[in-house]
Amino acid sequence: MAAARYNPAYPDPSEAALPTPPTERRSKPATSRAPRRGSGRVTIADVARVAGMSMHTVSRVLNAPENVPERTVKLIHDAIAQTGYVQDLVAGGLASGRSRLVAVTVPTLGSPVFLEALQTLSLHLSRHGYQMMLTESGYEPELEVPALQAILGRRPDGVVMMRTVLTPTGRTQLRAARIPVVEAWDWNDDPVDMLIGFSHEAAGACVAQFLSETGRRRPVAVIGNDPRAGRRLQGFTAAARKLRLIDADADTPHVLIPAPATMGAGRSGLAELLSRVPDADAVVCSTDMIAMGVLLEAAALGRQVPGDLAVVGFGDQAYAAATTPPLTTVRIDGSLIGEQAARAIIDRLDGQANEGLRVDVGFTLMRRQSA
């Protein structure tokens, strides 16, 4: 008998006849395979296939997880982690009319003043399914309108401004957007919508009253060149005149420094003021950062604090109690502002009629050893 010729393209008939064990016939289910790289953006269909669920169920987990069994939510979240899926919020926003974004503007990102409020605001928004979109608006009125145009063009569900609106055009833009707006960290008589803040004039007057009660008679000030610091100086000066800390027709001797203020500006500001008013016995600072610079310069010049100079800051930042000596300052409850702002936006988006909301969070004079 002639030997059978072996052709590798065809298996040996004897081998082909052998049954394949059931475990070897199994292959991985298609539902567990993540999409290959280069095959396009991962979609909700890929998540559904990997999870072994319908696209409708995946959509429910993404948009209303509280209405889906916990086990199903976990399976779909595991599939999302495996595939790397990222929800298309733009498309979802077009379909639902909601972007789930709340735009937040601050005058500067270079200062820790707003940090506490921003952290609390972000936390409360995220708990309700909203994300904070942060932008810097600057201190100058001419920057406000372009900043608002860029923000509103992204169709946020709400806006929180860590100041009041500066321009008539800005007010018109915000009202025309027909979304909830919170002006925070300030106070005025005609807000765009909702207002959560405090009176800067009253804070300045409080410092004047304190210095008068502690026997100071020749105050000076180092002030950042921004509107709110200017209003605190106005409040201080008006009260100081009544308390006879300065003459009835005089202004508080002061130095204006560019905002956002720095420690170095505080040092140079004090040096300039003492060259003009060598017998000054109190320094009012528009921020704690300025006050730190004043403390350093006073030490360098041999001026004792508080013996020769009382120093008062504003903001009660985390470092204020750790300066040498610990800094007397005005505390603003940033966490409360952030919480109230988030609640105001969320309540409105949930259908509550809170137009015209006003929340005065007040302020606290933190009396420490610098004054």
Kinemage of the C-alpha trace (Angstrom):
@kinemage 1
@onewidth
@group {chain A} dominant
@subgroup {mainchain}
@vectorlist {calphas} color= white
{ca met a 1} P 0.000 0.000 0.000
{ca ala a 2} L 1.351 3.353 -0.959
{ca ala a 3} L 2.056 5.688 1.894
{ca ala a 4} L -0.415 8.511 2.254
{ca arg a 5} L 1.072 11.857 1.390
{ca tyr a 6} L 0.833 14.509 4.177
{ca asn a 7} L -0.538 17.882 3.195
{ca pro a 8} L -0.255 20.405 6.044
{ca ala a 9} L -3.211 22.279 4.657
{ca tyr a 10} L -5.458 19.384 5.588
{ca pro a 11} L -5.405 17.669 8.982
{ca asp a 12} L -4.729 14.015 9.353
{ca pro a 13} L -8.114 12.275 9.040
{ca ser a 14} L -7.362 10.256 12.130
{ca glu a 15} L -6.718 13.402 14.117
{ca ala a 16} L -9.817 15.082 12.735
{ca ala a 17} L -11.870 12.175 13.968
{ca leu a 18} L -10.759 12.688 17.546
{ca pro a 19} L -13.356 14.618 19.527
{ca thr a 20} L -12.232 17.963 20.899
{ca pro a 21} L -12.733 18.177 24.642
{ca pro a 22} L -15.585 20.513 25.517
{ca thr a 23} L -13.274 22.863 27.417
{ca glu a 24} L -11.136 23.347 24.313
{ca arg a 25} L -14.128 24.197 22.134
{ca arg a 26} L -15.071 27.131 24.331
{ca ser a 27} L -13.994 30.585 23.327
{ca lys a 28} L -14.271 33.835 25.238
{ca pro a 29} L -17.732 35.347 24.883
{ca ala a 30} L -17.786 38.362 22.608
{ca thr a 31} L -19.354 40.393 25.418
{ca ser a 32} L -16.113 40.412 27.438
{ca arg a 33} L -13.888 41.822 24.727
{ca ala a 34} L -13.094 45.509 24.873
{ca pro a 35} L -12.992 47.351 21.541
{ca arg a 36} L -9.687 47.135 19.704
{ca arg a 37} L -7.546 50.246 19.532
{ca gly a 38} L -7.997 52.062 16.290
{ca ser a 39} L -11.558 50.818 15.802
{ca gly a 40} L -13.092 54.201 16.676
{ca arg a 41} L -14.364 55.897 19.826
{ca val a 42} L -15.737 53.580 22.494
{ca thr a 43} L -19.526 53.867 22.517
{ca ile a 44} L -22.393 52.966 24.783
{ca ala a 45} L -22.926 49.897 22.591
{ca asp a 46} L -19.455 48.651 23.536
{ca val a 47} L -20.259 49.071 27.219
{ca ala a 48} L -23.554 47.221 26.786
{ca arg a 49} L -21.820 44.330 24.997
{ca val a 50} L -19.103 43.982 27.637
{ca ala a 51} L -21.642 44.194 30.485
{ca gly a 52} L -24.095 41.843 28.782
{ca met a 53} L -26.831 44.461 29.159
{ca ser a 54} L -28.995 46.463 26.812
{ca met a 55} L -28.018 49.967 25.754
{ca his a 56} L -31.196 51.197 27.426
{ca thr a 57} L -30.017 49.802 30.776
{ca val a 58} L -26.586 51.374 30.355
{ca ser a 59} L -28.237 54.700 29.580
{ca arg a 60} L -30.370 54.450 32.723
{ca val a 61} L -27.290 53.778 34.849
{ca leu a 62} L -25.530 56.797 33.347
{ca asn a 63} L -28.450 59.177 33.739
{ca ala a 64} L -30.516 57.885 36.682
{ca pro a 65} L -28.507 55.302 38.653
{ca glu a 66} L -30.786 55.680 41.658
{ca asn a 67} L -33.532 53.895 39.663
{ca val a 68} L -31.395 50.851 38.790
{ca pro a 69} L -30.537 47.850 41.028
{ca glu a 70} L -27.161 48.228 42.722
{ca arg a 71} L -25.790 45.000 41.210
{ca thr a 72} L -26.613 46.216 37.702
{ca val a 73} L -24.978 49.572 38.385
{ca lys a 74} L -21.800 47.809 39.506
{ca leu a 75} L -21.698 45.563 36.425
{ca ile a 76} L -22.039 48.530 34.106
{ca his a 77} L -19.487 50.612 35.995
{ca asp a 78} L -17.068 47.677 35.736
{ca ala a 79} L -17.697 47.556 31.982
{ca ile a 80} L -17.119 51.308 31.725
{ca ala a 81} L -13.805 50.929 33.555
{ca gln a 82} L -12.797 48.032 31.275
{ca thr a 83} L -13.641 49.801 28.038
{ca gly a 84} L -12.528 53.308 29.022
{ca tyr a 85} L -15.884 54.721 27.929
{ca val a 86} L -16.484 58.448 28.531
{ca gln a 87} L -20.017 59.738 28.287
{ca asp a 88} L -20.654 62.322 25.558
{ca leu a 89} L -22.020 65.110 27.708
{ca val a 90} L -22.458 67.453 24.752
{ca ala a 91} L -24.785 65.056 22.963
{ca gly a 92} L -26.548 64.256 26.222
{ca gly a 93} L -26.981 67.930 26.957
{ca leu a 94} L -28.498 68.574 23.546
{ca ala a 95} L -30.983 65.769 24.098
{ca ser a 96} L -31.906 66.707 27.675
{ca gly a 97} L -31.486 70.473 27.526
{ca arg a 98} L -28.987 70.245 30.396
{ca ser a 99} L -25.201 70.455 30.219
{ca arg a 100} L -24.669 69.458 33.890
{ca leu a 101} L -22.065 72.256 34.024
{ca val a 102} L -22.069 75.210 36.405
{ca ala a 103} L -19.689 77.991 35.380
{ca val a 104} L -17.805 79.673 38.220
{ca thr a 105} L -15.780 82.857 37.766
{ca val a 106} L -13.151 84.241 40.146
{ca pro a 107} L -11.265 87.517 39.734
{ca thr a 108} L -7.935 85.696 40.022
{ca leu a 109} L -6.613 82.156 40.295
{ca gly a 110} L -3.440 83.494 41.906
{ca ser a 111} L -4.925 84.028 45.359
{ca pro a 112} L -6.061 81.519 48.011
{ca val a 113} L -8.886 83.840 49.105
{ca phe a 114} L -11.604 81.925 47.251
{ca leu a 115} L -10.205 78.418 47.738
{ca glu a 116} L -12.455 77.407 50.628
{ca ala a 117} L -15.588 78.553 48.812
{ca leu a 118} L -14.569 76.832 45.569
{ca gln a 119} L -13.842 73.513 47.266
{ca thr a 120} L -17.195 73.464 49.044
{ca leu a 121} L -19.069 74.625 45.954
{ca ser a 122} L -17.497 71.900 43.810
{ca leu a 123} L -18.242 69.227 46.426
{ca his a 124} L -21.936 70.090 46.699
{ca leu a 125} L -22.389 70.416 42.942
{ca ser a 126} L -20.767 67.046 42.247
{ca arg a 127} L -22.994 65.343 44.808
{ca his a 128} L -25.945 66.394 42.671
{ca gly a 129} L -24.411 65.383 39.356
{ca tyr a 130} L -23.049 68.774 38.280
{ca gln a 131} L -19.471 69.695 37.423
{ca met a 132} L -17.833 73.042 38.101
{ca met a 133} L -16.272 74.857 35.141
{ca leu a 134} L -13.811 77.381 36.591
{ca thr a 135} L -12.602 80.494 34.808
{ca glu a 136} L -10.695 83.658 35.697
{ca ser a 137} L -12.519 86.919 35.018
{ca gly a 138} L -9.892 89.468 36.080
{ca tyr a 139} L -10.506 92.655 38.041
{ca glu a 140} L -10.973 95.022 35.113
{ca pro a 141} L -14.535 95.779 33.916
{ca glu a 142} L -13.463 95.611 30.262
{ca leu a 143} L -12.586 91.919 30.697
{ca glu a 144} L -16.023 90.982 32.004
{ca val a 145} L -18.036 90.882 28.775
{ca pro a 146} L -15.595 88.693 26.773
{ca ala a 147} L -15.319 86.331 29.749
{ca leu a 148} L -19.098 86.024 30.043
{ca gln a 149} L -19.471 85.482 26.298
{ca ala a 150} L -17.001 82.597 26.446
{ca ile a 151} L -18.790 81.092 29.450
{ca leu a 152} L -22.362 81.449 28.224
{ca gly a 153} L -21.404 80.143 24.783
{ca arg a 154} L -20.758 76.770 26.438
{ca arg a 155} L -24.357 76.682 27.670
{ca pro a 156} L -23.856 76.101 31.405
{ca asp a 157} L -26.890 75.294 33.529
{ca gly a 158} L -25.966 78.051 35.982
{ca val a 159} L -23.347 80.686 36.788
{ca val a 160} L -21.692 81.569 40.095
{ca met a 161} L -19.588 84.740 40.157
{ca met a 162} L -17.251 85.365 43.092
{ca arg a 163} L -18.060 89.064 42.839
{ca thr a 164} L -20.924 91.215 41.605
{ca val a 165} L -21.349 92.039 37.927
{ca leu a 166} L -19.368 95.125 36.916
{ca thr a 167} L -20.955 96.245 33.630
{ca pro a 168} L -24.484 96.865 32.258
{ca thr a 169} L -23.684 94.644 29.262
{ca gly a 170} L -22.664 91.826 31.588
{ca arg a 171} L -25.969 92.118 33.451
{ca thr a 172} L -27.886 92.011 30.178
{ca gln a 173} L -25.992 88.929 28.999
{ca leu a 174} L -26.639 87.012 32.202
{ca arg a 175} L -30.335 87.866 32.349
{ca ala a 176} L -30.790 86.990 28.677
{ca ala a 177} L -29.306 83.522 29.293
{ca arg a 178} L -32.321 82.666 31.487
{ca ile a 179} L -30.317 80.445 33.810
{ca pro a 180} L -29.790 80.762 37.575
{ca val a 181} L -27.055 83.241 38.487
{ca val a 182} L -25.442 83.734 41.898
{ca glu a 183} L -23.291 86.760 42.660
{ca ala a 184} L -21.168 85.896 45.695
{ca trp a 185} L -18.574 87.322 48.053
{ca asp a 186} L -20.094 90.786 47.776
{ca trp a 187} L -23.257 92.782 48.351
{ca asn a 188} L -25.301 95.307 46.378
{ca asp a 189} L -28.840 96.636 46.112
{ca asp a 190} L -29.658 95.356 42.621
{ca pro a 191} L -28.234 91.887 41.913
{ca val a 192} L -28.743 90.138 38.592
{ca asp a 193} L -30.561 87.242 40.260
{ca met a 194} L -29.412 85.717 43.577
{ca leu a 195} L -26.909 87.210 46.025
{ca ile a 196} L -24.795 85.479 48.686
{ca gly a 197} L -22.181 87.614 50.399
{ca phe a 198} L -21.516 90.392 52.881
{ca ser a 199} L -20.938 94.127 53.071
{ca his a 200} L -17.326 95.117 52.472
{ca glu a 201} L -18.072 98.607 53.784
{ca ala a 202} L -19.311 97.109 57.062
{ca ala a 203} L -16.177 94.954 57.338
{ca gly a 204} L -13.988 98.046 56.967
{ca ala a 205} L -16.019 99.948 59.559
{ca cys a 206} L -15.659 97.028 61.986
{ca val a 207} L -11.855 97.256 61.773
{ca ala a 208} L -11.965 101.012 62.450
{ca gln a 209} L -14.123 100.437 65.526
{ca phe a 210} L -11.706 97.774 66.795
{ca leu a 211} L -8.636 99.997 66.359
{ca ser a 212} L -10.392 102.853 68.134
{ca glu a 213} L -11.322 100.613 71.060
{ca thr a 214} L -7.726 99.399 71.379
{ca gly a 215} L -6.318 102.932 71.541
{ca arg a 216} L -4.881 103.394 68.037
{ca arg a 217} L -4.892 106.939 66.675
{ca arg a 218} L -2.833 107.101 63.472
{ca pro a 219} L -3.962 104.362 61.059
{ca val a 220} L -2.598 103.794 57.567
{ca ala a 221} L -3.569 101.199 54.967
{ca val a 222} L -1.974 98.969 52.330
{ca ile a 223} L -4.708 98.137 49.837
{ca gly a 224} L -4.943 96.002 46.717
{ca asn a 225} L -6.224 97.888 43.700
{ca asp a 226} L -9.557 96.077 43.292
{ca pro a 227} L -13.109 97.380 43.808
{ca arg a 228} L -13.965 95.368 46.919
{ca ala a 229} L -10.786 96.319 48.760
{ca gly a 230} L -11.554 99.909 47.801
{ca arg a 231} L -15.009 99.662 49.361
{ca arg a 232} L -13.554 98.230 52.569
{ca leu a 233} L -11.216 101.240 52.684
{ca gln a 234} L -14.201 103.546 52.150
{ca gly a 235} L -16.061 101.884 55.012
{ca phe a 236} L -12.984 102.125 57.226
{ca thr a 237} L -12.434 105.802 56.397
{ca ala a 238} L -16.064 106.784 57.009
{ca ala a 239} L -16.026 105.094 60.411
{ca ala a 240} L -12.544 106.422 61.252
{ca arg a 241} L -13.745 109.986 60.676
{ca lys a 242} L -16.666 109.501 63.056
{ca leu a 243} L -14.345 107.921 65.615
{ca arg a 244} L -11.810 110.768 65.153
{ca leu a 245} L -9.032 108.426 64.096
{ca ile a 246} L -8.548 110.783 61.143
{ca asp a 247} L -9.707 114.328 60.465
{ca ala a 248} L -13.288 114.796 59.332
{ca asp a 249} L -12.267 115.887 55.843
{ca ala a 250} L -9.219 113.622 55.486
{ca asp a 251} L -8.635 110.293 53.818
{ca thr a 252} L -6.862 107.362 55.395
{ca pro a 253} L -3.186 107.515 54.356
{ca his a 254} L -2.772 104.524 52.106
{ca val a 255} L -0.808 102.825 49.357
{ca leu a 256} L -2.545 101.131 46.430
{ca ile a 257} L -0.790 98.046 45.087
{ca pro a 258} L -1.666 95.973 42.006
{ca ala a 259} L -4.098 93.094 42.469
{ca pro a 260} L -3.665 90.257 43.178
{ca ala a 261} L -1.459 91.500 45.994
{ca thr a 262} L 1.770 89.808 47.043
{ca met a 263} L 3.806 89.581 50.226
{ca gly a 264} L 6.539 91.667 48.612
{ca ala a 265} L 4.025 94.393 47.838
{ca gly a 266} L 3.060 94.412 51.500
{ca arg a 267} L 6.676 94.980 52.490
{ca ser a 268} L 7.243 97.807 50.028
{ca gly a 269} L 3.851 99.315 50.874
{ca leu a 270} L 4.686 99.582 54.574
{ca ala a 271} L 8.113 101.046 53.852
{ca glu a 272} L 6.538 103.756 51.694
{ca leu a 273} L 3.847 104.564 54.254
{ca leu a 274} L 6.310 104.878 57.131
{ca ser a 275} L 8.379 107.275 55.056
{ca arg a 276} L 5.261 109.437 54.735
{ca val a 277} L 3.673 108.809 58.158
{ca pro a 278} L 6.539 107.810 60.470
{ca asp a 279} L 4.357 107.918 63.594
{ca ala a 280} L 1.696 105.535 62.212
{ca asp a 281} L 0.511 103.112 64.887
{ca ala a 282} L -1.816 100.797 62.915
{ca val a 283} L -1.742 99.213 59.456
{ca val a 284} L -4.931 97.986 57.802
{ca cys a 285} L -4.297 95.463 55.021
{ca ser a 286} L -6.750 94.395 52.338
{ca thr a 287} L -5.537 90.766 52.391
{ca asp a 288} L -3.708 88.453 54.759
{ca met a 289} L -0.955 88.080 52.156
{ca ile a 290} L -0.292 91.817 52.300
{ca ala a 291} L -0.374 91.658 56.098
{ca met a 292} L 2.305 88.952 56.097
{ca gly a 293} L 4.547 91.253 54.084
{ca val a 294} L 3.825 94.095 56.501
{ca leu a 295} L 4.806 91.901 59.460
{ca leu a 296} L 8.088 90.977 57.778
{ca glu a 297} L 8.918 94.581 56.918
{ca ala a 298} L 8.027 95.795 60.402
{ca ala a 299} L 10.436 93.248 61.880
{ca ala a 300} L 13.152 94.286 59.411
{ca leu a 301} L 12.690 97.948 60.389
{ca gly a 302} L 12.726 97.209 64.107
{ca arg a 303} L 9.065 98.117 64.621
{ca gln a 304} L 7.431 96.001 67.327
{ca val a 305} L 4.053 94.403 66.566
{ca pro a 306} L 1.724 95.132 68.246
{ca gly a 307} L 3.658 97.532 70.515
{ca asp a 308} L 4.618 100.050 67.820
{ca leu a 309} L 2.258 98.925 65.067
{ca ala a 310} L -1.042 97.081 65.096
{ca val a 311} L -1.517 94.992 61.936
{ca val a 312} L -4.931 93.795 60.706
{ca gly a 313} L -5.499 91.574 57.674
{ca phe a 314} L -8.521 90.321 55.766
{ca gly a 315} L -9.570 86.779 54.860
{ca asp a 316} L -8.298 84.626 57.755
{ca gln a 317} L -6.328 82.330 55.492
{ca ala a 318} L -4.931 79.067 56.852
{ca tyr a 319} L -1.576 80.673 57.658
{ca ala a 320} L -2.998 83.697 59.520
{ca ala a 321} L -2.931 82.037 62.935
{ca ala a 322} L 0.657 80.841 62.371
{ca thr a 323} L 2.334 84.174 61.594
{ca thr a 324} L 4.630 85.890 64.116
{ca pro a 325} L 2.745 87.278 65.923
{ca pro a 326} L -0.560 85.560 65.008
{ca leu a 327} L -2.551 87.835 62.714
{ca thr a 328} L -5.687 89.707 63.693
{ca thr a 329} L -7.912 89.535 60.642
{ca val a 330} L -11.464 89.537 59.314
{ca arg a 331} L -12.777 86.041 58.638
{ca ile a 332} L -15.221 85.299 55.835
{ca asp a 333} L -16.891 81.882 55.954
{ca gly a 334} L -15.973 80.714 52.463
{ca ser a 335} L -17.399 77.239 53.050
{ca leu a 336} L -20.781 78.731 53.870
{ca ile a 337} L -20.696 80.885 50.735
{ca gly a 338} L -19.836 77.850 48.591
{ca glu a 339} L -22.537 75.709 50.185
{ca gln a 340} L -25.223 78.384 49.873
{ca ala a 341} L -24.288 79.139 46.257
{ca ala a 342} L -24.478 75.458 45.291
{ca arg a 343} L -27.810 75.061 47.056
{ca ala a 344} L -29.244 78.131 45.341
{ca ile a 345} L -28.262 76.877 41.868
{ca ile a 346} L -29.431 73.294 42.481
{ca asp a 347} L -32.739 74.355 44.037
{ca arg a 348} L -33.534 76.538 41.029
{ca leu a 349} L -32.616 73.778 38.580
{ca asp a 350} L -34.863 71.428 40.561
{ca gly a 351} L -37.768 73.786 40.000
{ca gln a 352} L -37.865 75.802 43.214
{ca ala a 353} L -38.775 79.459 42.849
{ca asn a 354} L -35.916 81.185 44.683
{ca glu a 355} L -35.582 84.255 42.472
{ca gly a 356} L -34.404 87.232 44.479
{ca leu a 357} L -32.675 85.093 47.113
{ca arg a 358} L -30.444 87.154 49.454
{ca val a 359} L -28.090 85.561 51.991
{ca asp a 360} L -25.863 87.807 54.116
{ca val a 361} L -23.180 85.512 55.577
{ca gly a 362} L -21.600 88.323 57.593
{ca phe a 363} L -18.008 88.288 58.851
{ca thr a 364} L -16.049 87.745 62.074
{ca leu a 365} L -13.157 89.768 63.477
{ca met a 366} L -10.532 87.239 64.594
{ca arg a 367} L -8.675 88.982 67.432
{ca arg a 368} L -5.124 87.676 67.739
{ca gln a 369} L -1.784 89.075 68.890
{ca ser a 370} L -0.898 91.371 65.956
{ca ala a 371} L -3.362 94.065 67.091
